Amino acid sequence: MKVFSKKIYILVSISIIAIICFIGMYNYKKPIAIHKTFNEAIVTKPSGKEVLKKTTIEIDANLYRGLYTGSIFNFNAHFRDKLEGKIIIDNKEYYFHGFTEKSELINIFGSVYENSQGTSEVFGLEMNDLNSILLLGVGDNWHDYEIEAQSE
């Protein structure tokens, strides 16, 4: 009887794990493709007074909704949205990724890189509800320029 009940416990444990995996895969959401064009993006000095030029910014990105971040043991779990993809400024392609503070598309903060490995950061990224974008130079070029645009 002891061996039989041990097999039942193992079978029940495996079944519970399989159900949890199935539910997790069922609830996994495909990313949402986003394509935005910001015409009339203004390139200025950080003071915002001197307009250097106007340009166009295109964003091709994937939005991953509700990514879990936090800790299970401390119960401070919360969800974030992740936005990553390509950004084209003056026909030059950059890669970027950003996160939201909560599971709402408000105040997306991130970084823009020259390559897809996430090294050589070029800009700091701030978006508000996907309708405006602000790119700030970082590192050696932090004082050179910033780019700001509103979607139409």
DADA-V936041 format. One record per residue. N is the residue number from 1. NEAR is the number of other C-alpha atoms within 8 Angstrom. Layout:
n->N near->NEAR
n->N near->NEAR
This chain:
n->1 near->4
n->2 near->5
n->3 near->6
n->4 near->7
n->5 near->8
n->6 near->8
n->7 near->8
n->8 near->8
n->9 near->8
n->10 near->8
n->11 near->8
n->12 near->8
n->13 near->8
n->14 near->8
n->15 near->8
n->16 near->8
n->17 near->8
n->18 near->8
n->19 near->8
n->20 near->8
n->21 near->8
n->22 near->8
n->23 near->8
n->24 near->8
n->25 near->7
n->26 near->6
n->27 near->6
n->28 near->6
n->29 near->6
n->30 near->5
n->31 near->8
n->32 near->7
n->33 near->8
n->34 near->9
n->35 near->8
n->36 near->8
n->37 near->9
n->38 near->12
n->39 near->11
n->40 near->8
n->41 near->13
n->42 near->12
n->43 near->13
n->44 near->14
n->45 near->13
n->46 near->8
n->47 near->6
n->48 near->7
n->49 near->6
n->50 near->7
n->51 near->9
n->52 near->8
n->53 near->7
n->54 near->8
n->55 near->11
n->56 near->11
n->57 near->12
n->58 near->11
n->59 near->12
n->60 near->11
n->61 near->11
n->62 near->11
n->63 near->12
n->64 near->12
n->65 near->10
n->66 near->8
n->67 near->9
n->68 near->8
n->69 near->8
n->70 near->8
n->71 near->8
n->72 near->7
n->73 near->4
n->74 near->6
n->75 near->7
n->76 near->7
n->77 near->10
n->78 near->8
n->79 near->10
n->80 near->15
n->81 near->15
n->82 near->12
n->83 near->11
n->84 near->11
n->85 near->11
n->86 near->11
n->87 near->12
n->88 near->11
n->89 near->11
n->90 near->7
n->91 near->5
n->92 near->6
n->93 near->9
n->94 near->13
n->95 near->14
n->96 near->12
n->97 near->11
n->98 near->12
n->99 near->11
n->100 near->14
n->101 near->9
n->102 near->8
n->103 near->10
n->104 near->8
n->105 near->10
n->106 near->10
n->107 near->10
n->108 near->14
n->109 near->11
n->110 near->11
n->111 near->12
n->112 near->13
n->113 near->14
n->114 near->12
n->115 near->9
n->116 near->8
n->117 near->4
n->118 near->9
n->119 near->8
n->120 near->7
n->121 near->12
n->122 near->12
n->123 near->11
n->124 near->13
n->125 near->14
n->126 near->11
n->127 near->13
n->128 near->11
n->129 near->9
n->130 near->8
n->131 near->8
n->132 near->11
n->133 near->13
n->134 near->11
n->135 near->11
n->136 near->11
n->137 near->13
n->138 near->11
n->139 near->7
n->140 near->5
n->141 near->9
n->142 near->9
n->143 near->9
n->144 near->8
n->145 near->12
n->146 near->12
n->147 near->12
n->148 near->11
n->149 near->12
n->150 near->10
n->151 near->9
n->152 near->4
